[in-house]
Structure formats: structure tokens, C-alpha cells
Amino acid sequence: MSTSGIRLFNFGDPKIKTLHITWFAFFLTFVVWFSHAPMLAYIKEVFGLSSAEVKALLILNVALTIPSRIVIGTLVDKYGPRIVYSILLVIGGGICLGFAAAQTYEQLAIMRFLSGFIGAGFVIGIRMVSEWFPAKQVGVAEGIYGGWGNFGSAAGAMTLPTIALMYGGENGWRYALVSIGVIAMLYGLFYYKMARNTPKGSTYFKPKKSGGLEVTSKKDFVFYILMNIPMYAALAVLTWKLSPTNIGLLDGFSTNAIYVTLVVLFFIQLKAIYRVNAENLKNGVPELHRYKFKQVAVLNVAYFATFGSELAVVSMLPLFFLETFEGLDPVKAGLLASGFAFMNLVARPTGGHLSDKIGRKKTLSVLILGLAIGYMVLSQIDGGWWIPLAVIATMCCSFFVQAGEGAVFAVVPLIQRRMTGQIAGMAGAYGNVGAVCYLTVLSFVDYSTFFMVIAASAAVVFMMVQFMDEPSGKMAEVLPDGTVQLIDVE
């Protein structure tokens, strides 16, 4: 099988081997991250949870992913994806075991919050794949990595309930989660043994300083700071959702303490960003080493609309089908809704492939526009629709959503190689910010309005994409001996 010149089953090719072991690492992180979802019916019954407590677990599951993607992106650029992915899998598997062993709701909540950490695994492979594939193939390679790995959430939903039933009893769900936790930990050790950060003879470029992205102008410095605010705002919204005025998992003191902590952390990050960029701001940056931060900003908002809407829609789609069409039971509704996530297998690689072939900006523009139209169509679905037609409309919309995700990360490695992890981390975090925003909207409006809001936001993002420059020419990276190497981005 060949895709855009990539022979996927040529395992003698080191870059193909690296792609396969890396997408499977990402696959396992998603199985672990969303392992609770298909188990919620069992967990709710065993612990006697209320609907509000279940919703709190769902919110906690995405909370830590926002800051952890930023942190993991920084660690990847500094230490390399091999060691970071290995450690993440081992720690994430251990947290999964902790969730399986929980005896109280509070323990469930803590472990679910910590599970958000493994949701940052996606960022690591973006840097790894970009090191092994040339610019003309990096889009489809990143698409395969993201699409096949992202399928882990659907694969977990298909297999974990069966494993739980095989064990039987009220602890079957625990054994199912222990199984995947152990597999993740063992694979972390395997990945460390088998993976390499770069092809033989290649240099792994690292940022001069860690703590924030390097920017190359005063205007971009201000722009970068402003782009950090929505991430803290999303965490504040999550805190508000858990506060006494909503779900009530947090008391008033804890809620206010988190708000204060977020403000303090924002100013700590400002200090770190200034430290990283002080020299550039004072002395300027040679033209050869400059890049435009607007490229990063556009990718952030594009991932907000694509992956953000995917996370939100996957969370609500089974209930949408169940409440919209009479005669469906929860199992059938879940099966119909699974088509949205299933499209990841082909859509995301297709987005990367199109980006490689017809241009990054053009592909992203078309896919974002298709996403907006797709959600407009979904907003018109009601009980009078023929169910197969509603499923087809859902899958067509999801194609544009996930192909758009592939197109975003076809551009990420072409901005500044040494900061690919950090750029991927920021874009990835914006995906989670999007999910928080869309799910918050859903808590106030009906399903039709929810889909219309996503469509409207995508239309705004489409206009923003028009300000992105098509990656072209070469990027300059400094070798350890001080010489400059030019890397193709076309």
C-alpha cells in the first residue's frame, strides 16, 4: 500500500517503522485517556453516582490536557520524543491502574483529572514524525499518525466493554482498565528500546531556551501573550463548571483558590516568555531566522474549530441520536454516533495528503469551509429525518472536521523545526479549549443552536485562515557547531 509515495508496509524502511510504532503509541494514549467512557454505565452503578457526578468526571478528563500539552511540547523539544513518549506511556498506564483501583468517588475524580495528562501524547509524535519524513510527505505522514492514533478512543469503546463482560461481576470494568494500563506501561518500555529521535546522521534541533516559544518581533511577542489568555480562560470556565454554583464538586474556597492560582500561573508564564525572548526583543533577529507568529495563531484557531468541535460532538452525539429519533436504545444510538470517530482512519490522512499535493493554505481553507457547511446541515436534523440520511450527514461532516485536523498538522512542522513540539502543544491545547467552549455553549442551548454556533465559529476561522502565508522556501536552523542548516518546507 502506497500513500503519497509512502509505502506503508515497507517495514525495512526505518521511517516507516518509526511511523508505525509512533502512531500505535498515540493509539494507546487515546485508549487510556477515554477508557472510562465505555465503562461509565458500570462505574455509575457500582458507585451509585448521580448524573452530575458523571458529568464532573467527563469535565475532569479534559481539564489537565490543556496545560499538559504545552508542558509536553516543551519537554519534547528539549529532551526528544523517544524518552518523553516512553515516560508518558508508563505514567499514563499507572494512572489508569489507579483509576481502576479507586474505592471512592473522590479517588475516581482525582485519577480522572490526572488522566488528562496522557491526552498530551499526541504532541510528541508530531515532532517525531516530522523528524523522519521530508516536507513533501510530512502532511500525509502526520495524517496517518493522527488519524490512526485518534481511532484509539473508538477502539477502546468497541473492546473494553467486551473485556469487562469476559471477566464478569461488578469488578469486570476494573480488570478491563487494568489490562489496558499494563499494556500501555509495557509499550512505553518497548518504545524506548525501538524508537530513535532522528534518522542516522541527522541533527535534533533544540530551542536555545525553554519556557516559551521564541518569537522574532515585538509585535509577535504581544500577539503570543494574547494567544495564551484563552487557555487560562478555558481552565477558569472548567473551574466554574465544577464550582458550587454548577456541579458542586469543588467548594467555594477551592474554587477561588484555583482562580487565584490561574492568575499567578499566567504571570509566571509571562515572566518565562519574556526571559526566553529578552535577547531577541533587545537585539532583533536576523531575517534568515525570522518566522511569523500569525502562522501559529491561525493553526491554533483552526484546531479550535476542528478538534475542539470533534471532542465536543463525540461527547454529545449518542445522546443527540437517542433524543432525536424515537425507537432507538442507548446501544443503537452509540453505534450510530460512532461513525463520527470512525472517519478518523481515512479523513485525517486524506487532509494531510491533500495538503502535500495542492497546498497547505488552500487545503485548510476548503476543509474549514466544508466543516462549516457540514455543521449547518447537522443543525437541520430532526425526528422527521430518515435515520440513515442523518448518519450519512454526520459522517460527511466528520470527514471535513478530521481532514481539517490533518491539514493543520501538515503545516505545524513547517514553521520552525526546533520548536515543533511547542507549536504542536499550543495548537493541541487550543483544540481542548475549543471543546470546553463548545460544551459550555451546549449546556445553555438546544442541539440545533449548538451545531449552528460551531458552524458560525468555523466561518470566522475560515476568514482567519486567509491571513496565513503558504509555507515556502527554507527554514534556517543552527547546528551545534554554530553553522546554519537550511531545511526545505516545500
C-alpha positions in Angstrom: 0.0 0.0 0.0 1.4 3.4 -1.0 0.1 6.8 0.1 1.7 9.9 -1.4 4.9 7.9 -2.1 4.9 6.4 1.4 4.9 2.6 1.3 3.1 1.8 4.5 4.1 -1.8 4.8 7.7 -1.5 3.9 8.9 -2.3 7.4 12.5 -2.4 6.2 12.4 1.4 5.8 13.3 3.0 9.2 11.0 5.9 8.8 8.0 3.6 8.1 8.9 1.5 11.2 9.1 4.8 13.2 5.7 5.9 11.9 4.0 2.6 12.8 5.4 2.3 16.3 4.6 6.0 17.0 1.0 6.0 15.8 0.4 2.9 17.9 1.9 4.8 20.9 -0.6 7.6 20.3 -3.4 5.0 19.8 -2.7 3.6 23.3 -2.7 7.0 24.9 -6.2 7.6 23.5 -7.4 4.2 24.6 -6.2 5.0 28.1 -7.5 8.6 28.0 -11.0 7.6 27.0 -11.1 4.2 28.7 -13.6 5.5 31.3 -16.2 6.4 28.7 -17.5 2.9 27.7 -17.2 1.9 31.4 -19.4 4.7 32.8 -22.5 2.6 33.0 -20.7 0.0 35.2 -19.0 2.7 37.2 -22.2 4.7 37.8 -23.9 1.6 39.1 -21.1 0.3 41.3 -20.5 3.7 43.0 -24.2 4.9 42.8 -23.2 8.1 41.0 -25.6 10.9 40.1 -25.7 12.4 36.6 -23.9 15.5 37.9 -21.1 13.4 39.3 -20.7 11.6 36.0 -20.6 14.9 34.1 -17.9 16.1 36.5 -15.7 13.1 35.6 -16.1 13.9 31.9 -15.0 17.5 32.5 -12.1 16.5 34.7 -10.9 14.2 32.0 -10.1 17.1 29.6 -9.0 19.7 32.2 -5.3 18.8 32.6 -4.8 18.2 28.9 -4.8 22.0 28.2 -1.7 22.9 30.2 -0.1 19.4 29.8 0.1 19.8 26.0 2.1 23.0 26.5 4.4 21.4 29.0 4.9 18.2 27.0 5.6 20.2 23.9 8.4 22.0 25.7 9.8 18.7 27.1 9.8 17.1 23.6 11.7 19.9 22.0 14.3 19.8 24.9 14.7 16.1 25.5 13.4 14.4 22.4 10.2 12.4 21.7 11.7 9.0 22.4 12.2 9.4 26.1 9.1 11.7 26.6 6.7 9.3 24.9 8.1 6.3 26.9 7.7 8.1 30.2 4.2 9.4 29.3 3.0 5.8 28.5 4.4 4.4 31.7 3.0 7.2 33.9 -0.4 7.2 32.0 -0.7 3.4 32.4 0.0 3.8 36.1 -2.7 6.4 36.4 -5.1 4.0 34.6 -4.4 1.4 37.2 -5.0 3.9 39.9 -8.4 4.7 38.4 -9.3 1.0 38.2 -8.4 0.6 41.9 -10.4 3.6 43.1 -12.8 2.9 46.0 -14.5 6.3 46.4 -15.8 8.9 44.1 -13.1 11.3 45.3 -10.4 8.8 44.2 -12.2 8.4 40.8 -12.2 12.2 40.3 -8.5 12.6 41.2 -7.5 9.8 38.9 -9.7 11.1 36.1 -8.2 14.6 36.4 -4.6 13.1 36.3 -5.6 11.0 33.2 -5.8 14.2 31.2 -2.0 14.2 31.3 -1.8 11.3 28.9 -4.0 13.3 26.5 -0.9 15.3 25.6 0.7 12.2 23.9 -0.4 13.4 20.5 2.0 16.3 20.6 5.0 14.1 21.0 4.5 12.1 17.8 4.1 15.3 15.7 7.7 16.1 16.4 8.9 12.5 15.9 7.2 12.1 12.5 8.4 15.5 11.3 12.0 14.4 12.0 11.7 11.3 9.8 9.7 12.5 6.8 10.6 15.1 4.2 8.3 18.2 3.7 6.6 16.6 0.6 5.4 13.7 2.6 5.1 15.1 6.1 1.4 16.0 5.7 0.2 12.5 4.9 2.6 11.0 7.4 1.3 13.3 10.2 -2.3 12.5 9.0 -1.7 8.7 9.3 -0.1 9.2 12.7 -3.0 11.4 13.9 -5.9 9.6 12.3 -4.9 6.0 13.1 -3.8 7.0 16.6 -7.0 9.0 17.2 -9.0 5.9 16.4 -7.9 4.6 19.9 -10.9 6.2 21.5 -13.3 4.3 19.2 -11.3 1.1 19.5 -11.5 1.3 23.3 -15.2 1.8 23.2 -15.6 -1.3 21.0 -13.3 -3.6 23.0 -13.2 -2.6 26.7 -16.9 -3.4 27.5 -16.4 -6.9 25.9 -13.3 -7.4 28.1 -15.3 -6.3 31.2 -18.1 -8.8 30.3 -15.5 -11.6 29.9 -14.3 -11.0 33.5 -17.9 -10.6 34.7 -19.1 -9.4 38.0 -19.1 -5.8 39.3 -15.3 -5.6 39.0 -15.2 -6.6 35.4 -14.6 -2.9 34.4 -11.6 -2.8 36.8 -10.0 -5.7 35.1 -10.6 -4.2 31.7 -8.9 -0.9 32.7 -6.0 -2.8 34.4 -5.4 -4.7 31.1 -5.0 -1.6 29.0 -3.0 0.2 31.7 -0.5 -2.7 31.8 -0.3 -2.8 28.0 0.5 1.0 27.9 3.3 0.7 30.5 4.9 -2.3 28.7 4.6 -0.5 25.4 6.4 2.5 26.9 9.4 0.3 27.6 9.2 -1.2 24.1 9.0 2.3 22.5 12.2 3.4 24.4 14.0 0.4 23.0 12.8 0.6 19.4 12.4 4.4 18.7 15.1 6.9 17.7 14.6 10.7 17.7 16.1 11.2 14.2 17.4 9.2 11.2 21.1 8.3 11.4 23.3 11.2 10.8 20.6 13.9 11.3 20.7 16.6 14.0 17.9 17.0 16.5 17.4 20.8 16.7 16.6 22.2 20.1 15.4 25.7 21.2 18.0 27.9 22.8 15.9 28.4 25.9 12.8 26.6 27.3 9.8 28.1 29.0 8.0 29.6 26.0 8.1 30.0 22.2 10.8 32.1 20.7 9.2 35.0 18.7 11.1 37.2 16.3 9.5 40.7 16.7 7.9 42.9 19.4 4.5 42.7 17.6 4.7 38.9 17.7 5.7 39.0 21.4 2.4 40.8 22.2 0.5 38.6 19.9 1.9 35.5 21.6 0.9 36.7 25.1 -2.6 37.5 23.9 -2.9 34.0 22.4 -2.2 32.4 25.8 -5.1 34.1 27.5 -7.9 31.8 26.1 -6.1 28.7 27.5 -6.3 30.2 31.1 -9.9 31.3 30.4 -10.9 27.8 29.4 -9.4 26.5 32.7 -11.3 29.1 34.6 -14.5 28.0 32.8 -13.8 24.4 33.8 -13.4 25.5 37.4 -16.6 27.4 37.3 -18.4 24.3 35.9 -17.1 22.3 38.9 -18.0 25.1 41.4 -20.9 25.1 44.0 -23.0 27.2 41.5 -22.9 24.3 39.0 -21.9 20.7 39.6 -20.6 21.3 43.1 -17.5 19.1 43.1 -15.5 22.0 44.4 -16.4 24.1 47.4 -16.2 27.9 47.4 -12.7 28.1 48.9 -11.2 25.6 46.4 -12.9 27.4 43.5 -11.5 30.8 44.5 -8.1 29.2 45.2 -7.9 27.8 41.7 -8.9 31.2 40.2 -6.1 32.9 42.1 -3.7 30.1 41.1 -4.5 30.5 37.4 -3.8 34.3 37.6 -0.5 33.6 39.4 0.5 31.0 36.8 -0.3 33.3 33.9 2.1 35.9 35.3 4.7 33.3 35.9 4.4 32.2 32.3 4.7 35.9 31.2 8.0 36.1 33.0 9.2 32.9 31.4 8.2 34.1 27.9 10.0 37.3 28.4 13.1 35.5 29.7 13.1 33.4 26.5 12.7 36.3 24.2 14.5 39.1 26.0 17.6 38.9 23.8 15.5 38.8 20.6 13.5 41.8 21.7 16.6 43.8 22.6 18.9 43.0 19.7 16.5 41.9 17.0 16.6 38.7 14.9 18.4 38.3 11.6 16.0 38.0 8.6 17.1 34.4 7.9 15.9 33.2 11.3 12.6 35.0 11.4 9.1 33.5 11.3 5.6 35.0 11.6 3.7 34.1 14.8 0.5 34.6 12.9 1.2 31.2 11.3 0.9 29.7 14.7 -2.1 31.7 15.7 -4.0 30.6 12.6 -3.3 27.0 13.3 -4.4 27.4 16.9 -7.9 28.7 15.9 -8.2 26.2 13.1 -7.6 23.4 15.6 -10.0 25.1 18.0 -12.7 24.6 15.3 -11.7 21.2 14.1 -10.5 19.0 17.0 -12.4 21.2 19.5 -15.7 20.5 17.7 -14.8 16.8 17.4 -14.3 16.4 21.1 -17.5 18.2 21.9 -19.6 16.4 19.3 -18.3 12.9 20.1 -19.3 13.6 23.7 -22.9 14.5 22.9 -23.7 12.7 19.7 -25.0 9.4 21.2 -27.5 11.4 23.4 -28.4 13.6 20.3 -29.4 10.5 18.3 -31.2 9.0 21.3 -33.3 12.1 22.0 -33.9 13.0 18.4 -35.1 9.7 16.9 -37.9 7.6 18.6 -37.3 3.9 19.0 -33.5 4.0 19.5 -32.0 2.4 22.6 -28.6 3.6 24.0 -26.7 0.8 22.3 -28.1 1.7 18.8 -27.6 5.4 19.4 -24.0 4.9 20.4 -23.4 2.7 17.3 -24.9 5.3 15.0 -22.8 8.0 16.6 -19.6 6.0 16.4 -19.4 6.8 12.7 -18.1 10.3 13.6 -15.0 9.0 15.2 -14.6 6.1 12.8 -13.9 8.6 9.9 -10.5 9.3 11.6 -9.0 6.3 9.9 -9.2 7.9 6.4 -10.1 11.5 6.8 -7.1 12.8 8.7 -4.5 11.1 6.4 -6.6 12.5 3.4 -6.3 16.0 4.8 -2.5 15.6 5.1 -2.3 14.1 1.6 -4.3 17.0 0.0 -2.1 19.5 1.9 1.0 17.9 0.5 -0.4 17.9 -3.1 -2.4 21.0 -3.6 -1.0 23.4 -1.0 -1.4 24.0 2.8 -3.4 27.1 2.8 -5.8 26.1 0.0 -6.5 22.7 1.6 -7.1 24.2 5.0 -9.5 26.8 3.6 -11.6 24.3 1.7 -11.8 21.9 4.6 -12.8 24.6 7.2 -15.5 25.8 4.8 -16.7 22.3 4.3 -16.8 21.9 8.1 -19.0 25.0 8.5 -21.4 23.8 5.8 -21.4 20.3 7.5 -22.5 21.6 10.9 -25.1 23.8 9.2 -26.6 20.7 7.8 -26.5 18.9 11.1 -28.3 21.8 12.7 -31.3 20.9 10.5 -31.6 17.3 11.6 -34.8 16.5 13.5 -37.0 13.5 14.2 -38.5 13.6 10.7 -35.2 12.8 9.0 -34.5 9.3 7.6 -32.0 7.9 10.1 -29.5 6.6 7.5 -29.5 10.0 5.9 -28.8 11.6 9.3 -25.9 9.2 9.8 -24.5 10.0 6.3 -24.7 13.7 7.0 -22.9 13.2 10.3 -20.1 11.2 8.6 -19.7 13.7 5.8 -19.4 16.5 8.3 -16.8 14.5 10.3 -14.8 13.9 7.2 -14.2 17.7 6.9 -13.6 18.0 10.6 -10.9 15.4 10.8 -9.4 16.1 7.4 -9.1 19.7 8.7 -7.2 18.4 11.7 -4.8 16.6 9.3 -4.3 19.8 7.3 -3.5 21.8 10.4 -0.7 19.4 11.4 0.6 19.2 7.9 1.7 22.8 8.5 2.9 22.7 12.1 6.3 21.1 11.3 7.0 23.6 8.6 7.1 26.7 10.7 10.2 26.3 12.9 11.6 22.8 13.3 13.3 23.2 16.7 10.0 24.4 18.2 7.7 21.9 16.5 6.8 20.3 19.9 5.9 23.6 21.4 3.9 24.8 18.4 2.1 21.4 18.3 1.5 21.7 22.0 -0.1 25.1 21.7 -2.3 24.1 18.8 -3.3 20.9 20.6 -4.2 22.8 23.7 -6.4 25.1 21.6 -8.3 22.0 20.5 -9.2 21.3 24.1 -10.1 25.0 24.6 -12.5 24.6 21.7 -14.1 21.6 23.3 -14.5 23.4 26.6 -16.1 26.4 24.8 -18.5 24.3 22.7 -19.6 22.1 25.5 -20.2 25.1 27.7 -22.4 26.5 24.9 -24.2 23.2 24.7 -25.1 23.5 28.4 -27.2 26.6 27.6 -28.7 25.9 24.2 -30.5 23.2 22.2 -28.8 20.8 19.8 -29.7 22.8 16.7 -28.3 26.0 18.1 -25.2 24.1 19.3 -24.4 23.0 15.7 -25.1 26.5 14.3 -22.7 28.0 16.8 -19.9 25.7 15.6 -20.7 26.5 12.0 -20.6 30.2 12.7 -17.3 29.9 14.5 -15.9 27.9 11.6 -16.9 30.6 9.2 -14.9 33.1 11.3 -11.9 30.7 11.3 -12.2 30.4 7.5 -11.7 34.1 7.2 -8.7 34.0 9.6 -7.1 31.2 7.5 -6.9 33.7 4.6 -4.3 35.6 6.6 -2.0 32.6 6.7 1.1 32.5 4.4 1.7 29.4 2.3 4.8 27.8 3.7 7.5 28.1 1.1 11.3 28.2 0.7 13.5 27.0 3.5 13.7 27.3 7.3 17.0 28.0 9.0 18.2 26.0 11.9 21.5 26.4 13.8 23.7 23.3 14.2 25.6 22.7 17.5 28.8 24.0 15.9 27.2 27.3 15.1 26.7 26.7 11.3 23.3 27.2 9.7 21.4 24.4 8.0 18.5 25.2 5.6 15.6 22.8 5.6 13.1 22.6 2.8 9.4 23.4 3.6 8.0 22.7 0.2 
